[in-house]
Amino acid sequence: PADDPELYKGGFGLTGETAEGAQKINSTTVRWGLLPDSAEALYNSQAQRALKDNSEDPDAANYNEHLVTGKSAIALPPSQEEVLKRRLEDLRSQINVSSKSLPSICFFSLLNTQSSMTSAAISEDASMVAVTSSENYVRVFPLRDHSTSLLSDDGVLQGNPDVAPRLRSDRPLEESSVLRGHTNSVQAAAFTPCSKFLISASLDCTARLWNLETSRNVVAYKSHHYPIWDLDSSPVGHYFATASHDRTARLWGTDHTQPLRIFIGHLSDVEAVKFHPNSNYLATGSADRTVRLWDINSGECVRLFTGHVGAISTLSFSPSGRLLASAGEDKRIFVWDIAQGRKLASFTGHTEHIWSIDFAGPNGDVLASGSSDRTVRIWDVNQAAKLSTTNFMATGTPGPNSLQLGVFPTKRTPVHFVQFNRRNLLFACGPFTV
């Protein structure tokens, strides 16, 4: 593409497709909207109907047609009333995050883990944080007693709003749980929506399901023949996906020991995997410098994005399901419009590898990123989208610094993990060595 020639100096993504083939893939119809019985769809349904009935924008009706996908193309597990109730409560307490109102940040520093920490995950109800280790285990820390004391009734961190406070737990280390069973470095972990189980992935080529009440391994999933770099749990539960050095991503059901789907197309390691909010699509990022979106029902690739000049380490969907962000070792963040199959924005500012990104709700107007440069940065996606729509053909991607809303440096902690909860509180995590 001619919109940002400097971006492509030094190489393109390896797609294995002709230009015509890639264009055909990106013209495939994608039903990117939410499921009608999801918490977000139920909460926003009245506002969506009002927008469609009253909007003067002729494109608003077409946009709203995709806000709800309709019947899922894949079999879904029964809805968990407890999870749905908690999600609706969180959405009702959601605080506005925008260029004029930046999020509160809750940062977890893990002492003396600089050489061993590989990744982290926080449960959906913010009651636990799991830290994966190169020493073949996962450690799960309980947080409920400490995290809730920092939140006011409306979900905002108490105290000075200009400071990103750190939780300091007085709970003894012995009260954390250590999950042992892997025989090599554990690279990733993800909690299930109910927060009663955790799934981990390892260089030993296996994924494991853990019961957090008993701290015991329930199932070992064996199909990959090479190390697993990443995994993600479906928003609806039951399903999870793994990304591997064998250049594939695989879809699993927790009740099956063999994969339900194998997604083949990348030409190098698949290093990142992420479920779409409606669980009907799966995004993958690879060392071949491409991002792919897969239809879980058919197994077909329905989007192919190129532009990165380094391996892709992290992916994130906007809560609405329309936008997909990717980042990695090239220190850039790309935001892709799934509906139109094109790049929407590019953010630069980090000086080291970007390990984690996440959108704020409800529409993904703000994006957070964490990097080895020891900073958390906040980006204005809404403004980038406006500039891209107005000047896309004429001026290309907007300037790198105009869209950066905030930079939050740590002292000596590279940021391995960032995640917004449904109340738009931003959690971040990294290793600190004294």
Sequence and secondary structure as in RCSB ss.txt:
>XXXX:A:sequence
PADDPELYKGGFGLTGETAEGAQKINSTTVRWGLLPDSAEALYNSQAQRALKDNSEDPDAANYNEHLVTGKSAIA
LPPSQEEVLKRRLEDLRSQINVSSKSLPSICFFSLLNTQSSMTSAAISEDASMVAVTSSENYVRVFPLRDHSTSL
LSDDGVLQGNPDVAPRLRSDRPLEESSVLRGHTNSVQAAAFTPCSKFLISASLDCTARLWNLETSRNVVAYKSHH
YPIWDLDSSPVGHYFATASHDRTARLWGTDHTQPLRIFIGHLSDVEAVKFHPNSNYLATGSADRTVRLWDINSGE
CVRLFTGHVGAISTLSFSPSGRLLASAGEDKRIFVWDIAQGRKLASFTGHTEHIWSIDFAGPNGDVLASGSSDRT
VRIWDVNQAAKLSTTNFMATGTPGPNSLQLGVFPTKRTPVHFVQFNRRNLLFACGPFTV
>XXXX:A:secstr
  S GGGGTT     SS HHHHHHHHTS    SB TTSHHHHHHHHHHHHHHHH   TTHHHHHHTTB  S SS 
     HHHHHHHHHHHHT    BTTB   EEEEEEET TTTEEEEEE TTSSEEEEEETTSEEEEEE HHHHGGG
B TTS B S TTS  B    S GGGSEEEE  SS EEEEEE TTSSEEEEEETTSEEEEEETTTTEEEEEEE  S
S EEEEEE TTSSEEEEEETTSEEEEEETT SS SEEEE  SS EEEEEE TTSSEEEEEETTSEEEEEETTT  
EEEEEE  SS EEEEEE TTSSEEEEEETTSEEEEEETTTTEEEEEEE  SS EEEEEE TTT  EEEEEETTSE
EEEEEHHHHHHHHHHHHHHH S  TTTTEEEEEE SS    EEEE TT  EEEEEEE  
